[in-house]
Amino acid sequence: QAAGTYNGLFYFPSNVTVGTAGSGAMTVSKTGSFSGKLLIQGLSSPFSGSFDVTGQGHINARSKQSEVKANLKKAYTSERTFPQPTNPYNTDFGTIEFASDLNLPDVDIVFRKKVAIWPPDSSYSSNYTMLLPGIPGHSDSPAGDGFATIKISSTGVATATGKYADGTALQMSAPIANDLSWPFCQGIYLMKPTNAGIAIGPISFSNNLPAGVLTWQHGFVPTVPYPAGFTTAVSIVSSPFASPPLGQKVIDVSNPTLVLGHGGLSAPIALNNVTYGGIPPKFTFSGANPQNVKLMLSPTGLLTGSFIDPAAPPALVQIFGTVLQNSNSAGGFFCAKRTNGLSGTVSLLK
């Protein structure tokens, strides 16, 4: 019953750092043997072992700053079930023990068994979009919204593709667990031999919407925007997504309002003379458009565009984002070269 594929996260929620946070993956055989890997600081550390007759197992996997030295305990009791009592989900518990010279407490890792099929029922989608809202007005962390599209395979592997609000590529893939949790973890700002940043947190699909809080930690990296680093908690906003029929609108709006703000702008650029329609649907601007704002919305839900930087014409600033079909809106960010990549906000509202 415990045989299958498992994934999990480990981190200190109140103090996420690159050297003490990461993810794990494990495969358990029908005979009780297991093998897997621990991913921390961008480095993969393999481990293997087997459960004994009491359900205990032992791992030993070393990385540069940590060691998995755990007693795993299988837990798949009938009380812990989803979505039906006849389909219990399995969990293995472990402990990450960090190198003694770091003087850090142990941190738990919980490996959860992946779903067998997706969707679990007809109320769930296989495609979603999500925004990672920034903090407008803060110059030490991005003001704009990061974004991603999420595609889920028939075997329950969810893949997110997009951008963080400082322009860093967002690319993460992991199986959804039987309890509909999704262990999001991506090492970012790769500076060999380690990563200088991480985005990590459990996301839940239990209400047919990805929901949860990601911790986005950006270390000191002098060659990227926000070189001094930051740590911010991001409560994701999401929507199911369905590609429209050929020639139809992606979101149900006709005269939306577009607002560009922060990111080094001396004043917001607000346009309420926007029209979205036609076959194929496109954005047009009537009346004044002094920054020559352009917008495009792909059938996959991606928002792109550009505008002339009012403080450094004719330099163009690129717009990136995605839609939320459940609110007929879109969000995203821009980063002007003039400001060394300071992130600004993009809002398209019905």
Phi and psi restraints in degrees (value plus and minus 20) as a CYANA .aco file:
   2 ALA   PHI    -103.3   -63.3
   2 ALA   PSI     -30.4     9.6
   3 ALA   PHI     -82.7   -42.7
   3 ALA   PSI     119.1   159.1
   4 GLY   PHI     132.3   172.3
   4 GLY   PSI    -187.8  -147.8
   5 THR   PHI    -126.6   -86.6
   5 THR   PSI     115.0   155.0
   6 TYR   PHI    -147.8  -107.8
   6 TYR   PSI     128.9   168.9
   7 ASN   PHI    -160.6  -120.6
   7 ASN   PSI     135.3   175.3
   8 GLY   PHI    -182.5  -142.5
   8 GLY   PSI     152.1   192.1
   9 LEU   PHI    -142.8  -102.8
   9 LEU   PSI     135.4   175.4
  10 PHE   PHI    -161.9  -121.9
  10 PHE   PSI     114.6   154.6
  11 TYR   PHI    -195.3  -155.3
  11 TYR   PSI     140.8   180.8
  12 PHE   PHI    -111.8   -71.8
  12 PHE   PSI      89.1   129.1
  13 PRO   PHI     -75.5   -35.5
  13 PRO   PSI     -53.1   -13.1
  14 SER   PHI    -108.5   -68.5
  14 SER   PSI     -24.7    15.3
  15 ASN   PHI    -175.4  -135.4
  15 ASN   PSI      50.5    90.5
  16 VAL   PHI     -95.2   -55.2
  16 VAL   PSI     105.7   145.7
  17 THR   PHI    -154.3  -114.3
  17 THR   PSI     136.3   176.3
  18 VAL   PHI     -80.7   -40.7
  18 VAL   PSI     -56.7   -16.7
  19 GLY   PHI    -100.8   -60.8
  19 GLY   PSI     -27.2    12.8
  20 THR   PHI    -148.7  -108.7
  20 THR   PSI      -1.4    38.6
  21 ALA   PHI    -156.2  -116.2
  21 ALA   PSI     127.9   167.9
  22 GLY   PHI     156.4   196.4
  22 GLY   PSI    -181.8  -141.8
  23 SER   PHI    -156.4  -116.4
  23 SER   PSI     144.8   184.8
  24 GLY   PHI    -157.7  -117.7
  24 GLY   PSI     131.3   171.3
  25 ALA   PHI    -155.8  -115.8
  25 ALA   PSI     123.5   163.5
  26 MET   PHI    -171.1  -131.1
  26 MET   PSI     122.4   162.4
  27 THR   PHI    -137.5   -97.5
  27 THR   PSI     109.2   149.2
  28 VAL   PHI    -131.2   -91.2
  28 VAL   PSI     111.7   151.7
  29 SER   PHI    -108.8   -68.8
  29 SER   PSI     150.2   190.2
  30 LYS   PHI     -85.5   -45.5
  30 LYS   PSI     -43.0    -3.0
  31 THR   PHI    -108.7   -68.7
  31 THR   PSI     -23.2    16.8
  32 GLY   PHI      77.8   117.8
  32 GLY   PSI     -22.3    17.7
  33 SER   PHI    -100.1   -60.1
  33 SER   PSI     135.7   175.7
  34 PHE   PHI    -164.6  -124.6
  34 PHE   PSI     136.0   176.0
  35 SER   PHI    -169.0  -129.0
  35 SER   PSI     134.0   174.0
  36 GLY   PHI    -195.4  -155.4
  36 GLY   PSI    -182.0  -142.0
  37 LYS   PHI    -170.0  -130.0
  37 LYS   PSI     131.4   171.4
  38 LEU   PHI    -129.2   -89.2
  38 LEU   PSI     111.1   151.1
  39 LEU   PHI    -133.5   -93.5
  39 LEU   PSI      96.7   136.7
  40 ILE   PHI    -167.7  -127.7
  40 ILE   PSI     116.3   156.3
  41 GLN   PHI      37.4    77.4
  41 GLN   PSI      11.1    51.1
  42 GLY   PHI      56.3    96.3
  42 GLY   PSI     -14.8    25.2
  43 LEU   PHI    -131.7   -91.7
  43 LEU   PSI     119.8   159.8
  44 SER   PHI    -121.7   -81.7
  44 SER   PSI     107.3   147.3
  45 SER   PHI    -140.0  -100.0
  45 SER   PSI      92.4   132.4
  46 PRO   PHI     -96.8   -56.8
  46 PRO   PSI     134.8   174.8
  47 PHE   PHI    -166.6  -126.6
  47 PHE   PSI     143.8   183.8
  48 SER   PHI    -177.1  -137.1
  48 SER   PSI     144.6   184.6
  49 GLY   PHI     151.4   191.4
  49 GLY   PSI    -181.9  -141.9
  50 SER   PHI    -175.0  -135.0
  50 SER   PSI     132.2   172.2
  51 PHE   PHI    -103.6   -63.6
  51 PHE   PSI     121.7   161.7
  52 ASP   PHI    -110.1   -70.1
  52 ASP   PSI    -193.0  -153.0
  53 VAL   PHI     -87.4   -47.4
  53 VAL   PSI     -38.7     1.3
  54 THR   PHI    -110.5   -70.5
  54 THR   PSI     -21.3    18.7
  55 GLY   PHI      68.9   108.9
  55 GLY   PSI     -10.0    30.0
  56 GLN   PHI    -116.2   -76.2
  56 GLN   PSI     124.2   164.2
  57 GLY   PHI    -157.1  -117.1
  57 GLY   PSI     141.0   181.0
  58 HIS   PHI    -149.3  -109.3
  58 HIS   PSI     113.3   153.3
  59 ILE   PHI    -137.9   -97.9
  59 ILE   PSI     132.3   172.3
  60 ASN   PHI    -166.1  -126.1
  60 ASN   PSI      83.9   123.9
  61 ALA   PHI    -155.0  -115.0
  61 ALA   PSI     105.4   145.4
  62 ARG   PHI    -126.1   -86.1
  62 ARG   PSI     122.5   162.5
  63 SER   PHI    -149.1  -109.1
  63 SER   PSI    -192.9  -152.9
  64 LYS   PHI     -80.7   -40.7
  64 LYS   PSI     -58.9   -18.9
  65 GLN   PHI    -139.2   -99.2
  65 GLN   PSI     -19.8    20.2
  66 SER   PHI    -163.8  -123.8
  66 SER   PSI     147.2   187.2
  67 GLU   PHI    -162.5  -122.5
  67 GLU   PSI     107.0   147.0
  68 VAL   PHI    -103.0   -63.0
  68 VAL   PSI      92.4   132.4
  69 LYS   PHI    -155.2  -115.2
  69 LYS   PSI      62.1   102.1
  70 ALA   PHI    -145.0  -105.0
  70 ALA   PSI     133.6   173.6
  71 ASN   PHI    -120.8   -80.8
  71 ASN   PSI      89.0   129.0
  72 LEU   PHI    -103.3   -63.3
  72 LEU   PSI     122.9   162.9
  73 LYS   PHI    -150.0  -110.0
  73 LYS   PSI     101.1   141.1
  74 LYS   PHI     -91.9   -51.9
  74 LYS   PSI     117.8   157.8
  75 ALA   PHI    -159.6  -119.6
  75 ALA   PSI      88.0   128.0
  76 TYR   PHI    -164.4  -124.4
  76 TYR   PSI      38.0    78.0
  77 THR   PHI    -100.8   -60.8
  77 THR   PSI     139.4   179.4
  78 SER   PHI     -89.5   -49.5
  78 SER   PSI     -37.1     2.9
  79 GLU   PHI     -90.9   -50.9
  79 GLU   PSI     -45.2    -5.2
  80 ARG   PHI    -125.6   -85.6
  80 ARG   PSI      69.0   109.0
  81 THR   PHI    -149.9  -109.9
  81 THR   PSI     133.6   173.6
  82 PHE   PHI    -184.9  -144.9
  82 PHE   PSI     112.8   152.8
  83 PRO   PHI    -112.4   -72.4
  83 PRO   PSI     -30.7     9.3
  84 GLN   PHI    -139.0   -99.0
  84 GLN   PSI     131.1   171.1
  85 PRO   PHI     -77.3   -37.3
  85 PRO   PSI     -43.0    -3.0
  86 THR   PHI    -102.6   -62.6
  86 THR   PSI     -20.8    19.2
  87 ASN   PHI    -148.4  -108.4
  87 ASN   PSI      48.4    88.4
  88 PRO   PHI     -86.5   -46.5
  88 PRO   PSI     124.8   164.8
  89 TYR   PHI    -117.8   -77.8
  89 TYR   PSI     125.9   165.9
  90 ASN   PHI    -119.7   -79.7
  90 ASN   PSI     127.0   167.0
  91 THR   PHI    -159.0  -119.0
  91 THR   PSI     117.9   157.9
  92 ASP   PHI    -138.7   -98.7
  92 ASP   PSI     114.0   154.0
  93 PHE   PHI    -126.3   -86.3
  93 PHE   PSI     120.6   160.6
  94 GLY   PHI    -165.3  -125.3
  94 GLY   PSI     154.2   194.2
  95 THR   PHI    -152.9  -112.9
  95 THR   PSI     111.3   151.3
  96 ILE   PHI    -112.0   -72.0
  96 ILE   PSI     104.6   144.6
  97 GLU   PHI    -128.8   -88.8
  97 GLU   PSI      96.8   136.8
  98 PHE   PHI    -103.3   -63.3
  98 PHE   PSI     140.4   180.4
  99 ALA   PHI     -73.3   -33.3
  99 ALA   PSI     119.5   159.5
 100 SER   PHI     -81.0   -41.0
 100 SER   PSI     -50.6   -10.6
 101 ASP   PHI     -93.4   -53.4
 101 ASP   PSI     -28.9    11.1
 102 LEU   PHI    -103.3   -63.3
 102 LEU   PSI     -36.9     3.1
 103 ASN   PHI      34.4    74.4
 103 ASN   PSI      26.0    66.0
 104 LEU   PHI    -133.1   -93.1
 104 LEU   PSI     126.0   166.0
 105 PRO   PHI     -91.1   -51.1
 105 PRO   PSI     143.3   183.3
 106 ASP   PHI     -88.1   -48.1
 106 ASP   PSI     135.9   175.9
 107 VAL   PHI    -149.5  -109.5
 107 VAL   PSI     118.1   158.1
 108 ASP   PHI     -98.7   -58.7
 108 ASP   PSI     128.1   168.1
 109 ILE   PHI    -146.7  -106.7
 109 ILE   PSI     112.6   152.6
 110 VAL   PHI    -135.1   -95.1
 110 VAL   PSI      94.7   134.7
 111 PHE   PHI    -107.6   -67.6
 111 PHE   PSI     103.1   143.1
 112 ARG   PHI    -132.5   -92.5
 112 ARG   PSI     119.2   159.2
 113 LYS   PHI     -92.8   -52.8
 113 LYS   PSI     119.9   159.9
 114 LYS   PHI     -93.8   -53.8
 114 LYS   PSI     136.7   176.7
 115 VAL   PHI     -85.8   -45.8
 115 VAL   PSI     135.9   175.9
 116 ALA   PHI    -105.7   -65.7
 116 ALA   PSI     -56.7   -16.7
 117 ILE   PHI    -160.9  -120.9
 117 ILE   PSI     139.9   179.9
 118 TRP   PHI    -160.5  -120.5
 118 TRP   PSI     119.1   159.1
 119 PRO   PHI    -100.0   -60.0
 119 PRO   PSI     138.3   178.3
 120 PRO   PHI     -89.1   -49.1
 120 PRO   PSI     -47.7    -7.7
 121 ASP   PHI    -178.0  -138.0
 121 ASP   PSI     157.8   197.8
 122 SER   PHI     -90.0   -50.0
 122 SER   PSI     -31.9     8.1
 123 SER   PHI    -100.7   -60.7
 123 SER   PSI     -28.4    11.6
 124 TYR   PHI    -119.2   -79.2
 124 TYR   PSI     130.7   170.7
 125 SER   PHI    -121.4   -81.4
 125 SER   PSI     146.1   186.1
 126 SER   PHI    -128.8   -88.8
 126 SER   PSI     -17.4    22.6
 127 ASN   PHI    -158.8  -118.8
 127 ASN   PSI     112.4   152.4
 128 TYR   PHI    -159.1  -119.1
 128 TYR   PSI     142.1   182.1
 129 THR   PHI    -143.8  -103.8
 129 THR   PSI     132.6   172.6
 130 MET   PHI    -166.1  -126.1
 130 MET   PSI     129.8   169.8
 131 LEU   PHI    -133.0   -93.0
 131 LEU   PSI     125.5   165.5
 132 LEU   PHI    -132.7   -92.7
 132 LEU   PSI      69.9   109.9
 133 PRO   PHI     -81.1   -41.1
 133 PRO   PSI     118.5   158.5
 134 GLY   PHI    -109.8   -69.8
 134 GLY   PSI    -186.6  -146.6
 135 ILE   PHI    -141.0  -101.0
 135 ILE   PSI      73.2   113.2
 136 PRO   PHI     -76.6   -36.6
 136 PRO   PSI     118.2   158.2
 137 GLY   PHI      73.4   113.4
 137 GLY   PSI     -30.0    10.0
 138 HIS   PHI    -113.5   -73.5
 138 HIS   PSI     103.1   143.1
 139 SER   PHI    -107.6   -67.6
 139 SER   PSI     -32.4     7.6
 140 ASP   PHI    -117.2   -77.2
 140 ASP   PSI     -18.4    21.6
 141 SER   PHI    -172.7  -132.7
 141 SER   PSI     139.4   179.4
 142 PRO   PHI     -81.1   -41.1
 142 PRO   PSI     116.5   156.5
 143 ALA   PHI    -107.2   -67.2
 143 ALA   PSI     -50.7   -10.7
 144 GLY   PHI     -94.1   -54.1
 144 GLY   PSI     154.9   194.9
 145 ASP   PHI    -120.0   -80.0
 145 ASP   PSI     104.3   144.3
 146 GLY   PHI     -90.7   -50.7
 146 GLY   PSI     149.1   189.1
 147 PHE   PHI    -175.0  -135.0
 147 PHE   PSI     142.3   182.3
 148 ALA   PHI    -181.5  -141.5
 148 ALA   PSI     131.8   171.8
 149 THR   PHI    -119.2   -79.2
 149 THR   PSI     124.7   164.7
 150 ILE   PHI    -142.0  -102.0
 150 ILE   PSI     104.7   144.7
 151 LYS   PHI    -138.1   -98.1
 151 LYS   PSI     112.6   152.6
 152 ILE   PHI    -136.0   -96.0
 152 ILE   PSI     105.2   145.2
 153 SER   PHI     -95.3   -55.3
 153 SER   PSI     148.5   188.5
 154 SER   PHI     -86.0   -46.0
 154 SER   PSI     -37.0     3.0
 155 THR   PHI    -117.0   -77.0
 155 THR   PSI     -15.0    25.0
 156 GLY   PHI      70.3   110.3
 156 GLY   PSI      -3.4    36.6
 157 VAL   PHI    -111.7   -71.7
 157 VAL   PSI      99.2   139.2
 158 ALA   PHI    -118.6   -78.6
 158 ALA   PSI     109.6   149.6
 159 THR   PHI    -141.5  -101.5
 159 THR   PSI     102.9   142.9
 160 ALA   PHI    -125.2   -85.2
 160 ALA   PSI     115.4   155.4
 161 THR   PHI    -157.1  -117.1
 161 THR   PSI     108.5   148.5
 162 GLY   PHI     157.1   197.1
 162 GLY   PSI    -162.3  -122.3
 163 LYS   PHI    -164.6  -124.6
 163 LYS   PSI     121.7   161.7
 164 TYR   PHI     -93.8   -53.8
 164 TYR   PSI     144.7   184.7
 165 ALA   PHI     -93.9   -53.9
 165 ALA   PSI     -20.3    19.7
 166 ASP   PHI    -123.5   -83.5
 166 ASP   PSI     -11.5    28.5
 167 GLY   PHI      74.1   114.1
 167 GLY   PSI     -26.1    13.9
 168 THR   PHI     -87.7   -47.7
 168 THR   PSI     118.3   158.3
 169 ALA   PHI     -84.8   -44.8
 169 ALA   PSI     113.1   153.1
 170 LEU   PHI    -124.1   -84.1
 170 LEU   PSI      97.7   137.7
 171 GLN   PHI    -168.6  -128.6
 171 GLN   PSI      91.1   131.1
 172 MET   PHI    -168.0  -128.0
 172 MET   PSI     116.3   156.3
 173 SER   PHI    -159.1  -119.1
 173 SER   PSI     111.4   151.4
 174 ALA   PHI    -180.2  -140.2
 174 ALA   PSI     132.4   172.4
 175 PRO   PHI     -90.3   -50.3
 175 PRO   PSI     126.9   166.9
 176 ILE   PHI    -101.5   -61.5
 176 ILE   PSI     119.7   159.7
 177 ALA   PHI    -105.6   -65.6
 177 ALA   PSI     149.6   189.6
 178 ASN   PHI     -80.1   -40.1
 178 ASN   PSI     -48.0    -8.0
 179 ASP   PHI    -108.4   -68.4
 179 ASP   PSI      -9.4    30.6
 180 LEU   PHI      48.7    88.7
 180 LEU   PSI       2.2    42.2
 181 SER   PHI    -109.3   -69.3
 181 SER   PSI     131.3   171.3
 182 TRP   PHI    -148.6  -108.6
 182 TRP   PSI      93.3   133.3
 183 PRO   PHI     -99.7   -59.7
 183 PRO   PSI      71.5   111.5
 184 PHE   PHI     -99.7   -59.7
 184 PHE   PSI     105.5   145.5
 185 CYS   PHI    -177.2  -137.2
 185 CYS   PSI     100.3   140.3
 186 GLN   PHI    -157.2  -117.2
 186 GLN   PSI     103.0   143.0
 187 GLY   PHI     -98.5   -58.5
 187 GLY   PSI     112.2   152.2
 188 ILE   PHI    -154.3  -114.3
 188 ILE   PSI     151.2   191.2
 189 TYR   PHI      37.0    77.0
 189 TYR   PSI      37.2    77.2
 190 LEU   PHI     -83.2   -43.2
 190 LEU   PSI      98.2   138.2
 191 MET   PHI    -150.5  -110.5
 191 MET   PSI      80.2   120.2
 192 LYS   PHI     -75.6   -35.6
 192 LYS   PSI     121.6   161.6
 193 PRO   PHI    -110.7   -70.7
 193 PRO   PSI     -13.1    26.9
 194 THR   PHI    -150.4  -110.4
 194 THR   PSI     149.6   189.6
 195 ASN   PHI    -107.8   -67.8
 195 ASN   PSI     126.5   166.5
 196 ALA   PHI    -123.4   -83.4
 196 ALA   PSI     -11.1    28.9
 197 GLY   PHI    -181.5  -141.5
 197 GLY   PSI     145.4   185.4
 198 ILE   PHI    -175.7  -135.7
 198 ILE   PSI     128.4   168.4
 199 ALA   PHI    -141.4  -101.4
 199 ALA   PSI     103.8   143.8
 200 ILE   PHI    -169.1  -129.1
 200 ILE   PSI     126.4   166.4
 201 GLY   PHI     141.0   181.0
 201 GLY   PSI     135.8   175.8
 202 PRO   PHI    -102.0   -62.0
 202 PRO   PSI     109.6   149.6
 203 ILE   PHI    -132.2   -92.2
 203 ILE   PSI     117.6   157.6
 204 SER   PHI    -132.9   -92.9
 204 SER   PSI     117.1   157.1
 205 PHE   PHI    -123.5   -83.5
 205 PHE   PSI      -4.1    35.9
 206 SER   PHI     -85.4   -45.4
 206 SER   PSI     -41.9    -1.9
 207 ASN   PHI    -130.9   -90.9
 207 ASN   PSI       9.6    49.6
 208 ASN   PHI      44.1    84.1
 208 ASN   PSI       0.8    40.8
 209 LEU   PHI    -164.4  -124.4
 209 LEU   PSI     112.3   152.3
 210 PRO   PHI     -80.6   -40.6
 210 PRO   PSI     106.2   146.2
 211 ALA   PHI    -163.6  -123.6
 211 ALA   PSI     125.4   165.4
 212 GLY   PHI     133.8   173.8
 212 GLY   PSI    -199.6  -159.6
 213 VAL   PHI    -140.2  -100.2
 213 VAL   PSI     103.2   143.2
 214 LEU   PHI    -118.2   -78.2
 214 LEU   PSI     119.4   159.4
 215 THR   PHI    -115.8   -75.8
 215 THR   PSI     100.6   140.6
 216 TRP   PHI    -126.5   -86.5
 216 TRP   PSI      89.4   129.4
 217 GLN   PHI    -132.8   -92.8
 217 GLN   PSI     105.3   145.3
 218 HIS   PHI    -142.0  -102.0
 218 HIS   PSI      91.5   131.5
 219 GLY   PHI     -99.5   -59.5
 219 GLY   PSI    -194.4  -154.4
 220 PHE   PHI     -93.8   -53.8
 220 PHE   PSI      92.2   132.2
 221 VAL   PHI    -157.6  -117.6
 221 VAL   PSI      83.5   123.5
 222 PRO   PHI     -87.4   -47.4
 222 PRO   PSI     -33.8     6.2
 223 THR   PHI    -119.1   -79.1
 223 THR   PSI     -14.5    25.5
 224 VAL   PHI    -146.2  -106.2
 224 VAL   PSI     146.3   186.3
 225 PRO   PHI     -76.8   -36.8
 225 PRO   PSI     131.3   171.3
 226 TYR   PHI      35.6    75.6
 226 TYR   PSI      37.0    77.0
 227 PRO   PHI     -82.0   -42.0
 227 PRO   PSI     -45.1    -5.1
 228 ALA   PHI     -94.8   -54.8
 228 ALA   PSI     -34.4     5.6
 229 GLY   PHI      67.3   107.3
 229 GLY   PSI     147.3   187.3
 230 PHE   PHI    -184.8  -144.8
 230 PHE   PSI     143.5   183.5
 231 THR   PHI    -153.9  -113.9
 231 THR   PSI     105.8   145.8
 232 THR   PHI    -159.8  -119.8
 232 THR   PSI     125.3   165.3
 233 ALA   PHI    -113.8   -73.8
 233 ALA   PSI     107.8   147.8
 234 VAL   PHI    -137.2   -97.2
 234 VAL   PSI      93.7   133.7
 235 SER   PHI    -108.3   -68.3
 235 SER   PSI      90.3   130.3
 236 ILE   PHI     -91.7   -51.7
 236 ILE   PSI     130.2   170.2
 237 VAL   PHI    -140.0  -100.0
 237 VAL   PSI     114.0   154.0
 238 SER   PHI    -163.9  -123.9
 238 SER   PSI     151.1   191.1
 239 SER   PHI    -176.2  -136.2
 239 SER   PSI     124.7   164.7
 240 PRO   PHI     -81.4   -41.4
 240 PRO   PSI     133.1   173.1
 241 PHE   PHI    -152.8  -112.8
 241 PHE   PSI     116.3   156.3
 242 ALA   PHI    -151.6  -111.6
 242 ALA   PSI     105.2   145.2
 243 SER   PHI     -83.7   -43.7
 243 SER   PSI     115.7   155.7
 244 PRO   PHI     -95.0   -55.0
 244 PRO   PSI     139.0   179.0
 245 PRO   PHI     -78.8   -38.8
 245 PRO   PSI     135.1   175.1
 246 LEU   PHI     -72.4   -32.4
 246 LEU   PSI     107.5   147.5
 247 GLY   PHI      64.9   104.9
 247 GLY   PSI     -20.9    19.1
 248 GLN   PHI    -119.6   -79.6
 248 GLN   PSI     142.9   182.9
 249 LYS   PHI     -89.3   -49.3
 249 LYS   PSI     128.5   168.5
 250 VAL   PHI    -100.3   -60.3
 250 VAL   PSI     -58.6   -18.6
 251 ILE   PHI    -148.0  -108.0
 251 ILE   PSI     132.6   172.6
 252 ASP   PHI    -108.3   -68.3
 252 ASP   PSI      53.9    93.9
 253 VAL   PHI    -154.6  -114.6
 253 VAL   PSI     131.9   171.9
 254 SER   PHI    -139.3   -99.3
 254 SER   PSI     -60.9   -20.9
 255 ASN   PHI    -151.5  -111.5
 255 ASN   PSI      49.0    89.0
 256 PRO   PHI     -93.3   -53.3
 256 PRO   PSI     145.5   185.5
 257 THR   PHI    -126.5   -86.5
 257 THR   PSI     111.2   151.2
 258 LEU   PHI    -128.3   -88.3
 258 LEU   PSI     109.5   149.5
 259 VAL   PHI    -149.4  -109.4
 259 VAL   PSI     105.2   145.2
 260 LEU   PHI    -132.2   -92.2
 260 LEU   PSI     109.9   149.9
 261 GLY   PHI    -166.3  -126.3
 261 GLY   PSI     145.6   185.6
 262 HIS   PHI      40.4    80.4
 262 HIS   PSI    -172.5  -132.5
 263 GLY   PHI      40.2    80.2
 263 GLY   PSI       8.2    48.2
 264 GLY   PHI      72.7   112.7
 264 GLY   PSI     -21.7    18.3
 265 LEU   PHI     -94.3   -54.3
 265 LEU   PSI     116.4   156.4
 266 SER   PHI     -92.7   -52.7
 266 SER   PSI     -43.7    -3.7
 267 ALA   PHI    -173.5  -133.5
 267 ALA   PSI     131.1   171.1
 268 PRO   PHI     -81.6   -41.6
 268 PRO   PSI     129.4   169.4
 269 ILE   PHI    -120.9   -80.9
 269 ILE   PSI      88.9   128.9
 270 ALA   PHI    -137.8   -97.8
 270 ALA   PSI     104.7   144.7
 271 LEU   PHI    -144.7  -104.7
 271 LEU   PSI      99.4   139.4
 272 ASN   PHI    -132.2   -92.2
 272 ASN   PSI      -3.0    37.0
 273 ASN   PHI    -126.2   -86.2
 273 ASN   PSI      15.7    55.7
 274 VAL   PHI    -117.1   -77.1
 274 VAL   PSI     116.1   156.1
 275 THR   PHI    -143.1  -103.1
 275 THR   PSI     114.9   154.9
 276 TYR   PHI    -142.8  -102.8
 276 TYR   PSI      94.7   134.7
 277 GLY   PHI     154.6   194.6
 277 GLY   PSI    -189.0  -149.0
 278 GLY   PHI      73.5   113.5
 278 GLY   PSI     157.5   197.5
 279 ILE   PHI    -150.2  -110.2
 279 ILE   PSI      91.8   131.8
 280 PRO   PHI     -90.3   -50.3
 280 PRO   PSI     136.5   176.5
 281 PRO   PHI     -86.4   -46.4
 281 PRO   PSI     121.5   161.5
 282 LYS   PHI    -171.5  -131.5
 282 LYS   PSI     145.7   185.7
 283 PHE   PHI    -112.1   -72.1
 283 PHE   PSI     115.3   155.3
 284 THR   PHI    -151.3  -111.3
 284 THR   PSI     134.7   174.7
 285 PHE   PHI    -143.2  -103.2
 285 PHE   PSI     105.1   145.1
 286 SER   PHI    -123.3   -83.3
 286 SER   PSI     126.2   166.2
 287 GLY   PHI      57.7    97.7
 287 GLY   PSI    -173.4  -133.4
 288 ALA   PHI     -87.8   -47.8
 288 ALA   PSI     113.7   153.7
 289 ASN   PHI    -168.9  -128.9
 289 ASN   PSI      46.2    86.2
 290 PRO   PHI     -82.8   -42.8
 290 PRO   PSI     -45.8    -5.8
 291 GLN   PHI    -112.0   -72.0
 291 GLN   PSI     -11.3    28.7
 292 ASN   PHI      29.4    69.4
 292 ASN   PSI      31.2    71.2
 293 VAL   PHI     -87.5   -47.5
 293 VAL   PSI     114.5   154.5
 294 LYS   PHI    -147.2  -107.2
 294 LYS   PSI     120.0   160.0
 295 LEU   PHI    -154.1  -114.1
 295 LEU   PSI     123.3   163.3
 296 MET   PHI    -157.9  -117.9
 296 MET   PSI     123.2   163.2
 297 LEU   PHI    -149.1  -109.1
 297 LEU   PSI      94.8   134.8
 298 SER   PHI    -100.9   -60.9
 298 SER   PSI     140.1   180.1
 299 PRO   PHI     -82.9   -42.9
 299 PRO   PSI     -35.0     5.0
 300 THR   PHI    -109.0   -69.0
 300 THR   PSI     -19.4    20.6
 301 GLY   PHI      73.6   113.6
 301 GLY   PSI     -13.2    26.8
 302 LEU   PHI    -108.7   -68.7
 302 LEU   PSI     112.6   152.6
 303 LEU   PHI    -121.3   -81.3
 303 LEU   PSI     106.4   146.4
 304 THR   PHI    -154.9  -114.9
 304 THR   PSI     144.1   184.1
 305 GLY   PHI     150.4   190.4
 305 GLY   PSI    -186.4  -146.4
 306 SER   PHI    -182.1  -142.1
 306 SER   PSI     144.2   184.2
 307 PHE   PHI    -174.3  -134.3
 307 PHE   PSI     138.4   178.4
 308 ILE   PHI     -99.1   -59.1
 308 ILE   PSI     107.6   147.6
 309 ASP   PHI     -83.2   -43.2
 309 ASP   PSI      95.1   135.1
 310 PRO   PHI     -84.0   -44.0
 310 PRO   PSI     -40.3    -0.3
 311 ALA   PHI    -114.9   -74.9
 311 ALA   PSI     -26.8    13.2
 312 ALA   PHI    -170.1  -130.1
 312 ALA   PSI      34.6    74.6
 313 PRO   PHI     -86.3   -46.3
 313 PRO   PSI     126.5   166.5
 314 PRO   PHI    -116.5   -76.5
 314 PRO   PSI       4.2    44.2
 315 ALA   PHI     -78.2   -38.2
 315 ALA   PSI     114.2   154.2
 316 LEU   PHI    -114.6   -74.6
 316 LEU   PSI     123.0   163.0
 317 VAL   PHI    -133.7   -93.7
 317 VAL   PSI     109.8   149.8
 318 GLN   PHI    -107.0   -67.0
 318 GLN   PSI     123.3   163.3
 319 ILE   PHI    -129.6   -89.6
 319 ILE   PSI     117.0   157.0
 320 PHE   PHI    -156.8  -116.8
 320 PHE   PSI     125.0   165.0
 321 GLY   PHI     155.8   195.8
 321 GLY   PSI    -187.7  -147.7
 322 THR   PHI    -170.9  -130.9
 322 THR   PSI     149.5   189.5
 323 VAL   PHI    -117.1   -77.1
 323 VAL   PSI     139.8   179.8
 324 LEU   PHI    -140.4  -100.4
 324 LEU   PSI      82.7   122.7
 325 GLN   PHI     -86.9   -46.9
 325 GLN   PSI     -47.7    -7.7
 326 ASN   PHI     -92.9   -52.9
 326 ASN   PSI     -31.1     8.9
 327 SER   PHI    -144.9  -104.9
 327 SER   PSI     -13.4    26.6
 328 ASN   PHI      28.5    68.5
 328 ASN   PSI      31.3    71.3
 329 SER   PHI    -161.3  -121.3
 329 SER   PSI     156.0   196.0
 330 ALA   PHI    -168.2  -128.2
 330 ALA   PSI     133.5   173.5
 331 GLY   PHI    -163.4  -123.4
 331 GLY   PSI     148.8   188.8
 332 GLY   PHI     152.1   192.1
 332 GLY   PSI    -169.9  -129.9
 333 PHE   PHI    -174.3  -134.3
 333 PHE   PSI     147.8   187.8
 334 PHE   PHI    -160.8  -120.8
 334 PHE   PSI     135.1   175.1
 335 CYS   PHI    -156.7  -116.7
 335 CYS   PSI      93.3   133.3
 336 ALA   PHI    -105.7   -65.7
 336 ALA   PSI     116.3   156.3
 337 LYS   PHI     -80.3   -40.3
 337 LYS   PSI     -54.6   -14.6
 338 ARG   PHI     -77.0   -37.0
 338 ARG   PSI     -51.2   -11.2
 339 THR   PHI    -120.1   -80.1
 339 THR   PSI      -6.0    34.0
 340 ASN   PHI      39.2    79.2
 340 ASN   PSI      15.0    55.0
 341 GLY   PHI      70.2   110.2
 341 GLY   PSI      -3.6    36.4
 342 LEU   PHI     -80.6   -40.6
 342 LEU   PSI     109.6   149.6
 343 SER   PHI    -104.0   -64.0
 343 SER   PSI     113.5   153.5
 344 GLY   PHI    -135.6   -95.6
 344 GLY   PSI     149.5   189.5
 345 THR   PHI    -117.5   -77.5
 345 THR   PSI     125.7   165.7
 346 VAL   PHI    -148.5  -108.5
 346 VAL   PSI     101.0   141.0
 347 SER   PHI    -151.4  -111.4
 347 SER   PSI     105.5   145.5
 348 LEU   PHI    -137.4   -97.4
 348 LEU   PSI      92.3   132.3
 349 LEU   PHI    -139.9   -99.9
 349 LEU   PSI     126.2   166.2
